[in-house]
Amino acid sequence: MPICAQIAGYFLCTALYNVYFHPLAKFPGPRLYAASQIPITTNRLLGDEVMTFHKLHAKYGHFVRVAPGELSTINPAASKDVYGHRNPAKSIPKDFIANCVFGNSLHLLEKMEYNPFLANISAVVKFSAMRRAIRSFSFMDAAFEKLIPAHMKRKRMEHA
């Protein structure tokens, strides 16, 4: 049997298992998303993940299968299952985000001045989206690290 046929057979069998026999098979969602990591990874790389999840929840309800081994939920009661019996989100203050992250304000609104930390956020968000998408395919993770452009690594380190 030619190697191409073997590879195609492997992916077909994996997709069938993911859709019909995987432990998450009982959850609603598009079959293409259940079959492969590719659709959600594409959405993540394009920056459409949030909008896609919104549309999927509007169509399928509170729990949606968004990848072979991944669920998304908008059910507040699920926070106990996800975070344990205590919900840490209730203890997080709801104003000026630096206080929440760093325990101190950056006073950016008061100063109205350029801040390199904030300037890097865009690059870091793009890097994080790429990194998260590639991590969906574990065999590509090591190669991805070598392919990260030097300027992205530099921005990531500056941000950190």
Buried (B, 14 or more C-beta within 10 A) or exposed (E): EEEEEEEEEEEEEBBEEBBEEBEBEEBEBBEEBBBBBEBBBEBBBEEEBEEBBEEBBEEBBEBBBBBBEBBBBBEEEEBEEEEEEEEEEEEEEEEEEBEEEEEEEBEBEEEEEEEEEEEBEEBBEBBEBBBBBBBBEEEEEEEBEEEBEEEBEEBBEEBE
